[in-house]
Structures are given as C-alpha cells and as structure tokens.
Amino acid sequence: MPNERILVMEDSLVYRELVVNHVLKANHYHVLVARDGHEGLRTALDESPDLIITDLRMPGLNGIEVLRALRRAGRDIPVILMTLHGSEDLVVQAFRLGAKDYVIKPFNVDEMLSAIDRALAEARLRRERDTLLHDLMAVNRELEDKSRQLEAVLTHTEDAVLLVGADESKKVILANHAARGAL
C-alpha cells in the first residue's frame, strides 16, 4: 500500500541503498533510515513506523536487542530481520520477540517485497479493524442519542403512542405512559 512508513535500520551502505531505493522507494513506501540500532530505536519510538526492516548485526543495538526494547516499550511494530549469518536459535528468539519475518542476505527485490507484504498484512488488518470499530462506535453513539430523543418525546407527549409488531403475533413492542393508562 503506497505511503506506508518503513524504517530501515542497516549499517551497510550497500544493503541500505538496495532496500531504500530498489525495494521501498521504487514501490512508493515512505522511508525512514537509521544507520545503527540506537538511532533506529529512537526513530521507531518517535515516529511509530508501519514496519521496521533491521539488520540482525549492527553497531549499538543489534536486531534482537531492538526487538526486546520495542517489546519493553509496549510497541507493536512489525519487524523483518535481515542477516548474512543466521542460526535457528536466533530465528526462534527473534520470532518469540515478535519478528514477523527474516530475510537472508543477499536477497532479491521480489523476496523482500513478499516479506514486507506479509509483515504489513496484519498491521493493515488491524488498522482496518480499528477504523471499522471507530465507525461502529460513532454510529452506536448516534443511535443512543436518537433513542434518548425518542424516549423524551414518548415520555412527555400527552398522546397515547403504541407500537405493535408487524408479525402475526401483533405483540406490543412499545407503549408510552399515556397508552398504558388508556389500556
């Protein structure tokens, strides 16, 4: 989705340029860049990007330490780890800390784009859910306001108001005070 904000934490100029220019900017993502883990963590906490792509081994904080710091800060930002040399233990540790994917260097553009799409899918669904929930709450507040208005009209009118169901039972659904007095 164009204009999603992705933070790239990479100390290698070659890989940083590859990810920034050939993967992200070429696909209309808004890019934030950090050259080490400390700078990247500050940027992540200040800017709340939609996704972080981080090298596993960087100066300052490494990728695992960044994941730990994000978790301690209560930030649920999807993370993709990049690594030249990985191990099963590191991968398991990264996933336990909330990493969404990992990519082995060197990688091709399509491989990275697939990882980005998978990592952002959950965030996109969460945003859509939050928007729908916000809209539902607004409609619910509006219905509550209308209900209070209707109740006020029914309570204060001297005319009898009786609402009967449309089904064959003709069950009384609503009767104001004047209608109850007339029954």
Secondary structure, DSSP 8 states (H G I E B T S, - for coil): -TT-EEEEE-S-HHHHHIIIIIIIGGGT-EEEEESSHHHHHHHHHHH--SEEEEESS-SSS-HHHHHHHHHHTT----EEEEESS--HHHHHHHHHTT--EEEESS--HHHHHHHHHHHHHHHHHHHHHHHHHHHHHHHHHHHHHHHHHHHHHHHH-SS--EEE-SSTT--EEEE-HHHHHH-
